[in-house]
Amino acid sequence: MINLVIMAKCLNSICAVSHVERRDFLQGIIAMPARRALEKEKINSLEKLSDYSEEEILKLHGFGKNAMLKLKNHMKENHVSFKNN
């Protein structure tokens, strides 16, 4: 029983850290409205972002040409690209 309590405390710490990391996704790269749009779609990594086309992301409320340009540059630097239609 004590082991379960200790394990539960450890898992809570891991979950808290994971949650913080997701909120920092693309911080300093694109503006908050665009980041919130991605968060709403549960896009919290470049790998998940690569499952979408550029057109799909541009349709999200909060995304514009400026955010897309910055995002594409960041993705290119990290060798990730949008899916093709």
ChimeraX attribute file (.defattr): number of C-alpha atoms within 10 A of each C-alpha:
attribute: neighborCount
match mode: 1-to-1
recipient: residues
	/A:1	6
	/A:2	7
	/A:3	8
	/A:4	9
	/A:5	10
	/A:6	10
	/A:7	11
	/A:8	12
	/A:9	11
	/A:10	11
	/A:11	12
	/A:12	11
	/A:13	10
	/A:14	11
	/A:15	11
	/A:16	10
	/A:17	11
	/A:18	11
	/A:19	10
	/A:20	10
	/A:21	12
	/A:22	15
	/A:23	13
	/A:24	11
	/A:25	17
	/A:26	18
	/A:27	11
	/A:28	8
	/A:29	13
	/A:30	18
	/A:31	15
	/A:32	15
	/A:33	15
	/A:34	21
	/A:35	21
	/A:36	17
	/A:37	17
	/A:38	21
	/A:39	15
	/A:40	11
	/A:41	11
	/A:42	12
	/A:43	19
	/A:44	18
	/A:45	14
	/A:46	18
	/A:47	13
	/A:48	11
	/A:49	20
	/A:50	16
	/A:51	14
	/A:52	16
	/A:53	14
	/A:54	17
	/A:55	13
	/A:56	12
	/A:57	19
	/A:58	15
	/A:59	11
	/A:60	16
	/A:61	12
	/A:62	16
	/A:63	20
	/A:64	14
	/A:65	9
	/A:66	11
	/A:67	18
	/A:68	17
	/A:69	12
	/A:70	14
	/A:71	17
	/A:72	16
	/A:73	14
	/A:74	17
	/A:75	17
	/A:76	12
	/A:77	10
	/A:78	10
	/A:79	9
	/A:80	15
	/A:81	20
	/A:82	20
	/A:83	13
	/A:84	10
	/A:85	8
